[in-house]
């Protein structure tokens, strides 16, 4: 889970910001396009969602879905800066 949190955090942290929020991205867009193994993609999506839910719990991200079987969107709600 820690590895997933770091990966998702880095990816969300690199998105354009508008105040304390980043842009919305789909969960699917976090998976590289070159990955073709469907089982690996499904496993990766589950891991990214789990990490995203943990980030929501920590107040660092937001997740939304417009309806059943619709894309899942994520964005960073607080980007921690390390100086």
C-alpha positions as CSV (number, residue, x, y, z in Angstrom):
1,X,0.0,0.0,0.0
2,X,2.8,2.4,0.8
3,X,4.3,1.9,-2.6
4,X,1.0,2.6,-4.2
5,X,0.5,5.7,-2.1
6,X,3.9,7.1,-3.2
7,X,3.2,6.4,-6.9
8,X,-0.3,7.9,-6.9
9,X,0.9,10.8,-4.8
10,X,3.7,11.6,-7.3
11,X,1.4,11.3,-10.3
12,X,-1.3,13.5,-8.7
13,X,1.3,16.0,-7.5
14,X,2.6,16.5,-11.0
15,X,-0.8,17.6,-12.3
16,X,-1.6,21.3,-13.0
17,X,-3.0,23.1,-10.0
18,X,-5.8,25.5,-9.4
19,X,-5.4,26.7,-5.8
20,X,-5.2,23.8,-3.4
21,X,-6.6,21.3,-6.0
22,X,-5.1,19.6,-9.0
23,X,-6.8,18.8,-12.2
24,X,-9.1,15.7,-12.4
25,X,-7.7,12.6,-14.1
26,X,-9.2,9.2,-14.7
27,X,-8.0,6.3,-12.7
28,X,-7.4,4.5,-16.0
29,X,-5.0,7.2,-17.1
30,X,-2.6,6.3,-14.3
31,X,-1.9,3.0,-16.0
32,X,0.7,3.3,-18.8
33,X,-0.7,2.8,-22.3
34,X,1.9,0.3,-23.3
35,X,0.6,-2.3,-20.7
36,X,-1.4,-4.9,-22.6
37,X,-1.8,-7.7,-20.0
38,X,-5.5,-7.3,-19.0
39,X,-4.9,-9.1,-15.7
40,X,-2.1,-6.7,-14.8
41,X,-4.2,-3.7,-15.8
42,X,-7.0,-4.9,-13.5
43,X,-4.7,-5.5,-10.6
44,X,-3.0,-2.1,-11.1
45,X,-6.4,-0.4,-11.2
46,X,-7.4,-2.1,-8.0
47,X,-4.1,-1.0,-6.4
48,X,-4.4,2.6,-7.6
49,X,-8.0,2.7,-6.3
50,X,-7.0,1.4,-2.9
51,X,-4.2,3.9,-2.7
52,X,-6.5,6.7,-3.8
53,X,-9.1,5.7,-1.1
54,X,-6.4,5.9,1.5
55,X,-5.3,9.3,0.2
56,X,-9.0,10.4,0.5
57,X,-9.0,9.1,4.1
58,X,-5.9,11.2,4.8
59,X,-7.4,14.3,3.2
60,X,-4.9,14.4,0.3
61,X,-7.2,13.5,-2.6
62,X,-10.7,13.4,-3.9
63,X,-12.4,10.7,-5.9
64,X,-15.7,11.0,-7.9
65,X,-17.7,8.8,-10.3
66,X,-20.6,10.2,-12.4
67,X,-22.5,6.9,-12.3
68,X,-22.3,3.1,-12.3
69,X,-19.8,1.8,-14.7
70,X,-18.5,5.3,-15.5
71,X,-14.9,6.4,-15.2
72,X,-13.5,7.0,-11.8
73,X,-11.8,10.4,-11.4
74,X,-9.1,11.5,-8.9
75,X,-7.4,14.7,-8.0
76,X,-5.1,15.9,-5.3
77,X,-6.7,18.1,-2.7
78,X,-3.5,19.0,-0.9
79,X,-0.1,18.8,-2.4
80,X,2.5,18.3,0.3
81,X,5.7,20.2,-0.6
82,X,9.1,19.0,0.5
83,X,11.6,21.9,0.4
